[in-house]
Amino acid sequence: MKGGMVMENQAKCGCGADHHGHLCMLRSNGLYDEISKATSDPKFYCFTCGGEANCAENLCAPAPIEA
C-alpha cells in the first residue's frame, strides 16, 4: 500500500517520547557507528540507563558529568 505504509520500527524512547537520536534508540536499532560518534567525548550521563554521551540531546534524562 503505497503512501500509507506504516513503519515497523516505531518504538518509543525510554523516556516515552519519539527520540530517534537517544542512545537507547540507537542501541535498539543497532546503529553502533552512530553510538560511537555520540559517545567519543562524553560530557553527560543518563539517569535512566547510565549511558554517557557527548551531548545532552542524546540522552533521555541527562545530567552533566562532574569532573
mmJSON file of the N, C-alpha and C atoms, coordinates in Angstrom:
{"data_MODEL":{"atom_site":{
"group_PDB":["ATOM","ATOM","ATOM","ATOM","ATOM","ATOM","ATOM","ATOM","ATOM","ATOM","ATOM","ATOM","ATOM","ATOM","ATOM","ATOM","ATOM","ATOM","ATOM","ATOM","ATOM","ATOM","ATOM","ATOM","ATOM","ATOM","ATOM","ATOM","ATOM","ATOM","ATOM","ATOM","ATOM","ATOM","ATOM","ATOM","ATOM","ATOM","ATOM","ATOM","ATOM","ATOM","ATOM","ATOM","ATOM","ATOM","ATOM","ATOM","ATOM","ATOM","ATOM","ATOM","ATOM","ATOM","ATOM","ATOM","ATOM","ATOM","ATOM","ATOM","ATOM","ATOM","ATOM","ATOM","ATOM","ATOM","ATOM","ATOM","ATOM","ATOM","ATOM","ATOM","ATOM","ATOM","ATOM","ATOM","ATOM","ATOM","ATOM","ATOM","ATOM","ATOM","ATOM","ATOM","ATOM","ATOM","ATOM","ATOM","ATOM","ATOM","ATOM","ATOM","ATOM","ATOM","ATOM","ATOM","ATOM","ATOM","ATOM","ATOM","ATOM","ATOM","ATOM","ATOM","ATOM","ATOM","ATOM","ATOM","ATOM","ATOM","ATOM","ATOM","ATOM","ATOM","ATOM","ATOM","ATOM","ATOM","ATOM","ATOM","ATOM","ATOM","ATOM","ATOM","ATOM","ATOM","ATOM","ATOM","ATOM","ATOM","ATOM","ATOM","ATOM","ATOM","ATOM","ATOM","ATOM","ATOM","ATOM","ATOM","ATOM","ATOM","ATOM","ATOM","ATOM","ATOM","ATOM","ATOM","ATOM","ATOM","ATOM","ATOM","ATOM","ATOM","ATOM","ATOM","ATOM","ATOM","ATOM","ATOM","ATOM","ATOM","ATOM","ATOM","ATOM","ATOM","ATOM","ATOM","ATOM","ATOM","ATOM","ATOM","ATOM","ATOM","ATOM","ATOM","ATOM","ATOM","ATOM","ATOM","ATOM","ATOM","ATOM","ATOM","ATOM","ATOM","ATOM","ATOM","ATOM","ATOM","ATOM","ATOM","ATOM","ATOM","ATOM","ATOM","ATOM","ATOM","ATOM","ATOM","ATOM"],
"id":[1,2,3,4,5,6,7,8,9,10,11,12,13,14,15,16,17,18,19,20,21,22,23,24,25,26,27,28,29,30,31,32,33,34,35,36,37,38,39,40,41,42,43,44,45,46,47,48,49,50,51,52,53,54,55,56,57,58,59,60,61,62,63,64,65,66,67,68,69,70,71,72,73,74,75,76,77,78,79,80,81,82,83,84,85,86,87,88,89,90,91,92,93,94,95,96,97,98,99,100,101,102,103,104,105,106,107,108,109,110,111,112,113,114,115,116,117,118,119,120,121,122,123,124,125,126,127,128,129,130,131,132,133,134,135,136,137,138,139,140,141,142,143,144,145,146,147,148,149,150,151,152,153,154,155,156,157,158,159,160,161,162,163,164,165,166,167,168,169,170,171,172,173,174,175,176,177,178,179,180,181,182,183,184,185,186,187,188,189,190,191,192,193,194,195,196,197,198,199,200,201],
"type_symbol":["N","C","C","N","C","C","N","C","C","N","C","C","N","C","C","N","C","C","N","C","C","N","C","C","N","C","C","N","C","C","N","C","C","N","C","C","N","C","C","N","C","C","N","C","C","N","C","C","N","C","C","N","C","C","N","C","C","N","C","C","N","C","C","N","C","C","N","C","C","N","C","C","N","C","C","N","C","C","N","C","C","N","C","C","N","C","C","N","C","C","N","C","C","N","C","C","N","C","C","N","C","C","N","C","C","N","C","C","N","C","C","N","C","C","N","C","C","N","C","C","N","C","C","N","C","C","N","C","C","N","C","C","N","C","C","N","C","C","N","C","C","N","C","C","N","C","C","N","C","C","N","C","C","N","C","C","N","C","C","N","C","C","N","C","C","N","C","C","N","C","C","N","C","C","N","C","C","N","C","C","N","C","C","N","C","C","N","C","C","N","C","C","N","C","C","N","C","C","N","C","C"],
"label_atom_id":["N","CA","C","N","CA","C","N","CA","C","N","CA","C","N","CA","C","N","CA","C","N","CA","C","N","CA","C","N","CA","C","N","CA","C","N","CA","C","N","CA","C","N","CA","C","N","CA","C","N","CA","C","N","CA","C","N","CA","C","N","CA","C","N","CA","C","N","CA","C","N","CA","C","N","CA","C","N","CA","C","N","CA","C","N","CA","C","N","CA","C","N","CA","C","N","CA","C","N","CA","C","N","CA","C","N","CA","C","N","CA","C","N","CA","C","N","CA","C","N","CA","C","N","CA","C","N","CA","C","N","CA","C","N","CA","C","N","CA","C","N","CA","C","N","CA","C","N","CA","C","N","CA","C","N","CA","C","N","CA","C","N","CA","C","N","CA","C","N","CA","C","N","CA","C","N","CA","C","N","CA","C","N","CA","C","N","CA","C","N","CA","C","N","CA","C","N","CA","C","N","CA","C","N","CA","C","N","CA","C","N","CA","C","N","CA","C","N","CA","C","N","CA","C","N","CA","C","N","CA","C","N","CA","C"],
"label_alt_id":[null,null,null,null,null,null,null,null,null,null,null,null,null,null,null,null,null,null,null,null,null,null,null,null,null,null,null,null,null,null,null,null,null,null,null,null,null,null,null,null,null,null,null,null,null,null,null,null,null,null,null,null,null,null,null,null,null,null,null,null,null,null,null,null,null,null,null,null,null,null,null,null,null,null,null,null,null,null,null,null,null,null,null,null,null,null,null,null,null,null,null,null,null,null,null,null,null,null,null,null,null,null,null,null,null,null,null,null,null,null,null,null,null,null,null,null,null,null,null,null,null,null,null,null,null,null,null,null,null,null,null,null,null,null,null,null,null,null,null,null,null,null,null,null,null,null,null,null,null,null,null,null,null,null,null,null,null,null,null,null,null,null,null,null,null,null,null,null,null,null,null,null,null,null,null,null,null,null,null,null,null,null,null,null,null,null,null,null,null,null,null,null,null,null,null,null,null,null,null,null,null],
"label_comp_id":["MET","MET","MET","LYS","LYS","LYS","GLY","GLY","GLY","GLY","GLY","GLY","MET","MET","MET","VAL","VAL","VAL","MET","MET","MET","GLU","GLU","GLU","ASN","ASN","ASN","GLN","GLN","GLN","ALA","ALA","ALA","LYS","LYS","LYS","CYS","CYS","CYS","GLY","GLY","GLY","CYS","CYS","CYS","GLY","GLY","GLY","ALA","ALA","ALA","ASP","ASP","ASP","HIS","HIS","HIS","HIS","HIS","HIS","GLY","GLY","GLY","HIS","HIS","HIS","LEU","LEU","LEU","CYS","CYS","CYS","MET","MET","MET","LEU","LEU","LEU","ARG","ARG","ARG","SER","SER","SER","ASN","ASN","ASN","GLY","GLY","GLY","LEU","LEU","LEU","TYR","TYR","TYR","ASP","ASP","ASP","GLU","GLU","GLU","ILE","ILE","ILE","SER","SER","SER","LYS","LYS","LYS","ALA","ALA","ALA","THR","THR","THR","SER","SER","SER","ASP","ASP","ASP","PRO","PRO","PRO","LYS","LYS","LYS","PHE","PHE","PHE","TYR","TYR","TYR","CYS","CYS","CYS","PHE","PHE","PHE","THR","THR","THR","CYS","CYS","CYS","GLY","GLY","GLY","GLY","GLY","GLY","GLU","GLU","GLU","ALA","ALA","ALA","ASN","ASN","ASN","CYS","CYS","CYS","ALA","ALA","ALA","GLU","GLU","GLU","ASN","ASN","ASN","LEU","LEU","LEU","CYS","CYS","CYS","ALA","ALA","ALA","PRO","PRO","PRO","ALA","ALA","ALA","PRO","PRO","PRO","ILE","ILE","ILE","GLU","GLU","GLU","ALA","ALA","ALA"],
"label_asym_id":["A","A","A","A","A","A","A","A","A","A","A","A","A","A","A","A","A","A","A","A","A","A","A","A","A","A","A","A","A","A","A","A","A","A","A","A","A","A","A","A","A","A","A","A","A","A","A","A","A","A","A","A","A","A","A","A","A","A","A","A","A","A","A","A","A","A","A","A","A","A","A","A","A","A","A","A","A","A","A","A","A","A","A","A","A","A","A","A","A","A","A","A","A","A","A","A","A","A","A","A","A","A","A","A","A","A","A","A","A","A","A","A","A","A","A","A","A","A","A","A","A","A","A","A","A","A","A","A","A","A","A","A","A","A","A","A","A","A","A","A","A","A","A","A","A","A","A","A","A","A","A","A","A","A","A","A","A","A","A","A","A","A","A","A","A","A","A","A","A","A","A","A","A","A","A","A","A","A","A","A","A","A","A","A","A","A","A","A","A","A","A","A","A","A","A","A","A","A","A","A","A"],
"label_entity_id":["1","1","1","1","1","1","1","1","1","1","1","1","1","1","1","1","1","1","1","1","1","1","1","1","1","1","1","1","1","1","1","1","1","1","1","1","1","1","1","1","1","1","1","1","1","1","1","1","1","1","1","1","1","1","1","1","1","1","1","1","1","1","1","1","1","1","1","1","1","1","1","1","1","1","1","1","1","1","1","1","1","1","1","1","1","1","1","1","1","1","1","1","1","1","1","1","1","1","1","1","1","1","1","1","1","1","1","1","1","1","1","1","1","1","1","1","1","1","1","1","1","1","1","1","1","1","1","1","1","1","1","1","1","1","1","1","1","1","1","1","1","1","1","1","1","1","1","1","1","1","1","1","1","1","1","1","1","1","1","1","1","1","1","1","1","1","1","1","1","1","1","1","1","1","1","1","1","1","1","1","1","1","1","1","1","1","1","1","1","1","1","1","1","1","1","1","1","1","1","1","1"],
"label_seq_id":[1,1,1,2,2,2,3,3,3,4,4,4,5,5,5,6,6,6,7,7,7,8,8,8,9,9,9,10,10,10,11,11,11,12,12,12,13,13,13,14,14,14,15,15,15,16,16,16,17,17,17,18,18,18,19,19,19,20,20,20,21,21,21,22,22,22,23,23,23,24,24,24,25,25,25,26,26,26,27,27,27,28,28,28,29,29,29,30,30,30,31,31,31,32,32,32,33,33,33,34,34,34,35,35,35,36,36,36,37,37,37,38,38,38,39,39,39,40,40,40,41,41,41,42,42,42,43,43,43,44,44,44,45,45,45,46,46,46,47,47,47,48,48,48,49,49,49,50,50,50,51,51,51,52,52,52,53,53,53,54,54,54,55,55,55,56,56,56,57,57,57,58,58,58,59,59,59,60,60,60,61,61,61,62,62,62,63,63,63,64,64,64,65,65,65,66,66,66,67,67,67],
"pdbx_PDB_ins_code":[null,null,null,null,null,null,null,null,null,null,null,null,null,null,null,null,null,null,null,null,null,null,null,null,null,null,null,null,null,null,null,null,null,null,null,null,null,null,null,null,null,null,null,null,null,null,null,null,null,null,null,null,null,null,null,null,null,null,null,null,null,null,null,null,null,null,null,null,null,null,null,null,null,null,null,null,null,null,null,null,null,null,null,null,null,null,null,null,null,null,null,null,null,null,null,null,null,null,null,null,null,null,null,null,null,null,null,null,null,null,null,null,null,null,null,null,null,null,null,null,null,null,null,null,null,null,null,null,null,null,null,null,null,null,null,null,null,null,null,null,null,null,null,null,null,null,null,null,null,null,null,null,null,null,null,null,null,null,null,null,null,null,null,null,null,null,null,null,null,null,null,null,null,null,null,null,null,null,null,null,null,null,null,null,null,null,null,null,null,null,null,null,null,null,null,null,null,null,null,null,null],
"Cartn_x":[0.85,0.0,0.89,1.037,1.942,1.39,2.289,1.889,1.264,0.684,0.055,0.787,2.037,2.807,3.114,3.064,3.402,4.744,5.651,6.971,6.87,7.522,7.505,8.236,9.354,10.196,9.808,8.726,8.277,8.287,9.308,9.417,9.562,9.064,9.206,10.487,11.036,12.246,11.952,12.986,12.828,12.131,12.186,11.512,10.079,9.627,8.245,8.016,9.061,8.914,9.511,9.362,9.846,11.192,12.236,13.561,14.518,14.664,15.492,16.986,17.412,18.826,19.311,18.406,18.832,19.587,20.587,21.419,20.589,19.542,18.731,18.087,17.663,17.051,18.104,19.25,20.334,20.745,20.848,21.222,20.166,18.891,17.808,17.801,18.244,18.248,19.595,20.525,21.821,22.705,22.536,23.308,24.586,25.473,26.662,27.657,27.728,28.596,28.122,26.81,26.238,26.495,26.375,26.644,28.092,28.992,30.409,30.686,30.058,30.219,29.646,28.496,27.799,28.42,29.366,29.952,31.475,32.048,33.506,34.15,33.427,33.942,32.781,32.324,31.107,31.21,30.169,30.052,28.788,27.897,26.626,26.386,25.617,25.184,23.673,23.074,21.623,21.204,20.266,19.72,18.991,18.406,17.596,18.439,19.41,20.161,21.622,22.123,23.524,24.464,23.911,24.73,25.382,26.484,27.19,27.267,27.107,27.107,27.765,28.181,28.8,27.804,26.559,25.521,24.323,23.709,22.52,21.376,21.344,20.263,20.221,21.311,21.359,20.923,20.391,20.006,18.579,17.916,16.535,16.467,17.349,17.346,18.785,19.271,20.681,21.047,22.281,22.885,24.364,24.973,26.383,27.279,28.339,29.347,30.251,30.368,31.223,32.668,33.544,34.976,35.648],
"Cartn_y":[-1.17,0.0,1.224,1.853,2.982,4.243,5.004,6.253,6.059,4.904,4.662,3.6,3.349,2.319,2.747,1.793,2.035,1.389,2.157,1.61,0.665,-0.477,-1.478,-0.989,-0.274,0.12,1.514,1.591,2.869,2.826,2.227,2.11,3.48,3.586,4.821,4.763,5.894,6.028,5.635,5.365,5.025,6.105,7.339,8.429,8.607,7.725,7.766,8.62,9.232,10.091,9.426,10.054,9.532,10.183,9.763,10.366,9.394,9.485,8.55,8.735,9.87,10.124,9.748,9.309,8.917,7.604,7.453,6.248,4.976,4.963,3.744,3.368,4.35,4.069,3.676,4.334,3.968,2.52,2.152,0.793,-0.204,0.095,-0.81,-1.039,-0.032,-0.132,-0.6,-0.953,-1.475,-0.46,0.809,1.878,2.181,1.197,1.288,2.337,2.618,3.686,5.041,5.244,6.494,6.603,5.49,5.485,5.869,5.32,5.612,7.107,7.723,9.168,9.977,9.541,10.288,10.111,9.169,8.891,9.027,9.66,9.752,10.628,11.62,12.526,12.912,11.969,12.199,13.33,14.137,15.245,15.105,14.159,13.956,12.465,12.141,10.763,10.751,9.592,9.457,8.858,9.511,8.989,7.67,7.504,6.323,5.082,5.172,3.968,3.993,5.15,5.246,5.452,5.545,5.777,7.146,7.289,8.56,9.032,10.338,10.904,12.276,12.676,13.984,15.11,14.929,15.964,15.466,16.349,16.016,15.538,16.017,15.671,14.184,13.452,12.029,11.163,11.774,11.038,11.37,10.413,10.616,11.545,11.315,12.089,12.54,13.54,13.919,14.714,14.494,15.277,15.419,16.554,16.735,15.802,15.349,14.546,15.528,15.342,16.218,15.763,16.71,16.375,16.129],
"Cartn_z":[0.0,0.0,0.0,-1.096,-1.27,-0.612,0.04,0.671,2.033,2.308,3.59,4.388,4.028,4.717,6.14,7.038,8.428,8.683,9.244,9.539,10.727,10.623,11.674,12.924,12.749,13.86,14.356,15.113,15.649,17.17,17.735,19.178,19.814,21.009,21.763,22.576,22.822,23.603,25.049,25.82,27.226,28.022,27.572,28.283,27.799,26.894,26.437,25.205,24.677,23.507,22.274,21.156,19.883,19.567,20.276,20.145,19.486,18.194,17.448,17.698,18.229,18.455,19.842,20.713,22.048,21.994,22.879,22.885,22.957,23.763,23.895,22.567,21.792,20.498,19.465,19.495,18.585,18.846,20.136,20.51,20.036,20.246,19.828,18.328,17.581,16.12,15.565,16.457,16.02,15.324,15.628,14.976,15.772,15.812,16.643,16.169,14.884,14.395,14.917,14.936,15.462,16.961,17.673,19.11,19.353,18.571,18.717,18.548,17.57,17.34,18.499,19.022,20.064,21.442,21.572,22.879,22.906,21.905,21.794,22.877,23.393,24.424,25.348,26.17,26.958,27.98,28.002,28.951,29.813,29.435,30.125,30.347,31.385,31.598,31.741,31.606,31.667,33.004,33.704,34.954,34.715,33.528,33.232,32.983,32.079,31.686,32.097,32.542,32.928,31.743,30.534,29.346,29.398,28.689,28.629,27.191,26.983,25.635,25.629,24.431,24.241,24.496,24.058,24.141,24.935,25.677,26.461,25.565,24.331,23.407,23.07,23.348,23.041,24.222,25.269,26.462,26.885,27.542,27.995,29.207,30.179,31.42,31.695,30.937,31.017,32.279,32.702,33.788,33.43,33.759,33.429,34.235,33.613,34.305,35.043,36.323,37.13,36.999,36.765,36.595,37.914],
"occupancy":[1.0,1.0,1.0,1.0,1.0,1.0,1.0,1.0,1.0,1.0,1.0,1.0,1.0,1.0,1.0,1.0,1.0,1.0,1.0,1.0,1.0,1.0,1.0,1.0,1.0,1.0,1.0,1.0,1.0,1.0,1.0,1.0,1.0,1.0,1.0,1.0,1.0,1.0,1.0,1.0,1.0,1.0,1.0,1.0,1.0,1.0,1.0,1.0,1.0,1.0,1.0,1.0,1.0,1.0,1.0,1.0,1.0,1.0,1.0,1.0,1.0,1.0,1.0,1.0,1.0,1.0,1.0,1.0,1.0,1.0,1.0,1.0,1.0,1.0,1.0,1.0,1.0,1.0,1.0,1.0,1.0,1.0,1.0,1.0,1.0,1.0,1.0,1.0,1.0,1.0,1.0,1.0,1.0,1.0,1.0,1.0,1.0,1.0,1.0,1.0,1.0,1.0,1.0,1.0,1.0,1.0,1.0,1.0,1.0,1.0,1.0,1.0,1.0,1.0,1.0,1.0,1.0,1.0,1.0,1.0,1.0,1.0,1.0,1.0,1.0,1.0,1.0,1.0,1.0,1.0,1.0,1.0,1.0,1.0,1.0,1.0,1.0,1.0,1.0,1.0,1.0,1.0,1.0,1.0,1.0,1.0,1.0,1.0,1.0,1.0,1.0,1.0,1.0,1.0,1.0,1.0,1.0,1.0,1.0,1.0,1.0,1.0,1.0,1.0,1.0,1.0,1.0,1.0,1.0,1.0,1.0,1.0,1.0,1.0,1.0,1.0,1.0,1.0,1.0,1.0,1.0,1.0,1.0,1.0,1.0,1.0,1.0,1.0,1.0,1.0,1.0,1.0,1.0,1.0,1.0,1.0,1.0,1.0,1.0,1.0,1.0],
"B_iso_or_equiv":[0.0,0.0,0.0,0.0,0.0,0.0,0.0,0.0,0.0,0.0,0.0,0.0,0.0,0.0,0.0,0.0,0.0,0.0,0.0,0.0,0.0,0.0,0.0,0.0,0.0,0.0,0.0,0.0,0.0,0.0,0.0,0.0,0.0,0.0,0.0,0.0,0.0,0.0,0.0,0.0,0.0,0.0,0.0,0.0,0.0,0.0,0.0,0.0,0.0,0.0,0.0,0.0,0.0,0.0,0.0,0.0,0.0,0.0,0.0,0.0,0.0,0.0,0.0,0.0,0.0,0.0,0.0,0.0,0.0,0.0,0.0,0.0,0.0,0.0,0.0,0.0,0.0,0.0,0.0,0.0,0.0,0.0,0.0,0.0,0.0,0.0,0.0,0.0,0.0,0.0,0.0,0.0,0.0,0.0,0.0,0.0,0.0,0.0,0.0,0.0,0.0,0.0,0.0,0.0,0.0,0.0,0.0,0.0,0.0,0.0,0.0,0.0,0.0,0.0,0.0,0.0,0.0,0.0,0.0,0.0,0.0,0.0,0.0,0.0,0.0,0.0,0.0,0.0,0.0,0.0,0.0,0.0,0.0,0.0,0.0,0.0,0.0,0.0,0.0,0.0,0.0,0.0,0.0,0.0,0.0,0.0,0.0,0.0,0.0,0.0,0.0,0.0,0.0,0.0,0.0,0.0,0.0,0.0,0.0,0.0,0.0,0.0,0.0,0.0,0.0,0.0,0.0,0.0,0.0,0.0,0.0,0.0,0.0,0.0,0.0,0.0,0.0,0.0,0.0,0.0,0.0,0.0,0.0,0.0,0.0,0.0,0.0,0.0,0.0,0.0,0.0,0.0,0.0,0.0,0.0,0.0,0.0,0.0,0.0,0.0,0.0],
"pdbx_formal_charge":[null,null,null,null,null,null,null,null,null,null,null,null,null,null,null,null,null,null,null,null,null,null,null,null,null,null,null,null,null,null,null,null,null,null,null,null,null,null,null,null,null,null,null,null,null,null,null,null,null,null,null,null,null,null,null,null,null,null,null,null,null,null,null,null,null,null,null,null,null,null,null,null,null,null,null,null,null,null,null,null,null,null,null,null,null,null,null,null,null,null,null,null,null,null,null,null,null,null,null,null,null,null,null,null,null,null,null,null,null,null,null,null,null,null,null,null,null,null,null,null,null,null,null,null,null,null,null,null,null,null,null,null,null,null,null,null,null,null,null,null,null,null,null,null,null,null,null,null,null,null,null,null,null,null,null,null,null,null,null,null,null,null,null,null,null,null,null,null,null,null,null,null,null,null,null,null,null,null,null,null,null,null,null,null,null,null,null,null,null,null,null,null,null,null,null,null,null,null,null,null,null],
"auth_seq_id":[1,1,1,2,2,2,3,3,3,4,4,4,5,5,5,6,6,6,7,7,7,8,8,8,9,9,9,10,10,10,11,11,11,12,12,12,13,13,13,14,14,14,15,15,15,16,16,16,17,17,17,18,18,18,19,19,19,20,20,20,21,21,21,22,22,22,23,23,23,24,24,24,25,25,25,26,26,26,27,27,27,28,28,28,29,29,29,30,30,30,31,31,31,32,32,32,33,33,33,34,34,34,35,35,35,36,36,36,37,37,37,38,38,38,39,39,39,40,40,40,41,41,41,42,42,42,43,43,43,44,44,44,45,45,45,46,46,46,47,47,47,48,48,48,49,49,49,50,50,50,51,51,51,52,52,52,53,53,53,54,54,54,55,55,55,56,56,56,57,57,57,58,58,58,59,59,59,60,60,60,61,61,61,62,62,62,63,63,63,64,64,64,65,65,65,66,66,66,67,67,67],
"auth_comp_id":["MET","MET","MET","LYS","LYS","LYS","GLY","GLY","GLY","GLY","GLY","GLY","MET","MET","MET","VAL","VAL","VAL","MET","MET","MET","GLU","GLU","GLU","ASN","ASN","ASN","GLN","GLN","GLN","ALA","ALA","ALA","LYS","LYS","LYS","CYS","CYS","CYS","GLY","GLY","GLY","CYS","CYS","CYS","GLY","GLY","GLY","ALA","ALA","ALA","ASP","ASP","ASP","HIS","HIS","HIS","HIS","HIS","HIS","GLY","GLY","GLY","HIS","HIS","HIS","LEU","LEU","LEU","CYS","CYS","CYS","MET","MET","MET","LEU","LEU","LEU","ARG","ARG","ARG","SER","SER","SER","ASN","ASN","ASN","GLY","GLY","GLY","LEU","LEU","LEU","TYR","TYR","TYR","ASP","ASP","ASP","GLU","GLU","GLU","ILE","ILE","ILE","SER","SER","SER","LYS","LYS","LYS","ALA","ALA","ALA","THR","THR","THR","SER","SER","SER","ASP","ASP","ASP","PRO","PRO","PRO","LYS","LYS","LYS","PHE","PHE","PHE","TYR","TYR","TYR","CYS","CYS","CYS","PHE","PHE","PHE","THR","THR","THR","CYS","CYS","CYS","GLY","GLY","GLY","GLY","GLY","GLY","GLU","GLU","GLU","ALA","ALA","ALA","ASN","ASN","ASN","CYS","CYS","CYS","ALA","ALA","ALA","GLU","GLU","GLU","ASN","ASN","ASN","LEU","LEU","LEU","CYS","CYS","CYS","ALA","ALA","ALA","PRO","PRO","PRO","ALA","ALA","ALA","PRO","PRO","PRO","ILE","ILE","ILE","GLU","GLU","GLU","ALA","ALA","ALA"],
"auth_asym_id":["A","A","A","A","A","A","A","A","A","A","A","A","A","A","A","A","A","A","A","A","A","A","A","A","A","A","A","A","A","A","A","A","A","A","A","A","A","A","A","A","A","A","A","A","A","A","A","A","A","A","A","A","A","A","A","A","A","A","A","A","A","A","A","A","A","A","A","A","A","A","A","A","A","A","A","A","A","A","A","A","A","A","A","A","A","A","A","A","A","A","A","A","A","A","A","A","A","A","A","A","A","A","A","A","A","A","A","A","A","A","A","A","A","A","A","A","A","A","A","A","A","A","A","A","A","A","A","A","A","A","A","A","A","A","A","A","A","A","A","A","A","A","A","A","A","A","A","A","A","A","A","A","A","A","A","A","A","A","A","A","A","A","A","A","A","A","A","A","A","A","A","A","A","A","A","A","A","A","A","A","A","A","A","A","A","A","A","A","A","A","A","A","A","A","A","A","A","A","A","A","A"],
"auth_atom_id":["N","CA","C","N","CA","C","N","CA","C","N","CA","C","N","CA","C","N","CA","C","N","CA","C","N","CA","C","N","CA","C","N","CA","C","N","CA","C","N","CA","C","N","CA","C","N","CA","C","N","CA","C","N","CA","C","N","CA","C","N","CA","C","N","CA","C","N","CA","C","N","CA","C","N","CA","C","N","CA","C","N","CA","C","N","CA","C","N","CA","C","N","CA","C","N","CA","C","N","CA","C","N","CA","C","N","CA","C","N","CA","C","N","CA","C","N","CA","C","N","CA","C","N","CA","C","N","CA","C","N","CA","C","N","CA","C","N","CA","C","N","CA","C","N","CA","C","N","CA","C","N","CA","C","N","CA","C","N","CA","C","N","CA","C","N","CA","C","N","CA","C","N","CA","C","N","CA","C","N","CA","C","N","CA","C","N","CA","C","N","CA","C","N","CA","C","N","CA","C","N","CA","C","N","CA","C","N","CA","C","N","CA","C","N","CA","C","N","CA","C","N","CA","C","N","CA","C","N","CA","C","N","CA","C"],
"pdbx_PDB_model_num":[1,1,1,1,1,1,1,1,1,1,1,1,1,1,1,1,1,1,1,1,1,1,1,1,1,1,1,1,1,1,1,1,1,1,1,1,1,1,1,1,1,1,1,1,1,1,1,1,1,1,1,1,1,1,1,1,1,1,1,1,1,1,1,1,1,1,1,1,1,1,1,1,1,1,1,1,1,1,1,1,1,1,1,1,1,1,1,1,1,1,1,1,1,1,1,1,1,1,1,1,1,1,1,1,1,1,1,1,1,1,1,1,1,1,1,1,1,1,1,1,1,1,1,1,1,1,1,1,1,1,1,1,1,1,1,1,1,1,1,1,1,1,1,1,1,1,1,1,1,1,1,1,1,1,1,1,1,1,1,1,1,1,1,1,1,1,1,1,1,1,1,1,1,1,1,1,1,1,1,1,1,1,1,1,1,1,1,1,1,1,1,1,1,1,1,1,1,1,1,1,1]
}}}
